[in-house]
């Protein structure tokens, strides 16, 4: 009975956390799907798609950089959108429109400044 309760508790914790993956991100990557304005989060070791994130705007000349801990991907879109994606949860954390017709960007080493 105690074992069943523990399994149920662990299962419920997964629902509370929003079904984010609990793993390292060292072998995870992203594929930009330009035509659909989305990205695929992939496992490069197992060669499989983990999630799809949609609603990223015009990605015709998109570029991406990763946070230092490799948990977040920052996608710079052609429409001026800068999107922070949690690759473990497979969802958009924040999206801002910072200027039209932009291509690429970079973050300072401490993550406090962004250059577009």
Order of alpha helices (4+ residues) and beta strands (2+ residues): alpha-beta-beta-beta-beta-beta-beta-beta-beta-beta
